[in-house]
Amino acid sequence: MRVEKKKVTNAMILRSVASSTAIETGKPVKSIERKLKANRLKYESLSLAV
């Protein structure tokens, strides 16, 4: 029996980081998610070192 793996998307990662941060800070998930997306667009031209 083969189990299909669910592909992890950038949206899923952003959501999990936002919810984790919301738990720690007590701020709403939506506002943190918005802030993360805005910062991501700000540094869109940069990539992580491999």
C-alpha positions in Angstrom: 0.0 0.0 0.0 1.5 3.3 -1.1 0.7 6.6 0.7 0.9 9.7 -1.4 2.9 12.5 0.1 1.3 15.9 0.2 3.4 18.6 -1.4 4.5 21.3 1.1 3.8 24.8 -0.5 5.1 28.2 0.4 1.6 29.1 1.6 1.6 26.2 4.0 5.0 27.2 5.4 3.9 30.8 5.8 0.7 29.7 7.6 2.6 27.4 10.0 5.2 30.1 10.8 2.4 32.7 11.3 0.3 30.4 13.6 3.4 29.5 15.7 4.3 33.1 16.1 0.7 34.0 17.0 0.7 31.5 19.8 4.0 32.9 21.1 3.1 36.6 20.8 -0.7 36.5 21.2 -1.2 38.5 18.0 -3.7 37.4 15.3 -2.5 34.9 12.7 -3.9 37.0 9.8 -1.8 40.1 10.8 1.4 38.1 11.1 0.7 36.3 7.8 0.2 39.6 6.1 3.4 40.9 7.5 5.3 37.8 6.4 3.9 38.1 2.9 4.8 41.8 2.7 8.4 41.1 3.8 8.7 38.3 1.3 7.8 40.7 -1.6 10.3 43.2 -0.3 13.2 40.7 -0.6 11.8 38.8 -3.6 15.0 39.2 -5.6 17.2 37.5 -2.9 17.6 33.8 -2.5 18.8 31.7 0.3 22.4 30.4 0.2 22.6 26.6 -0.4 
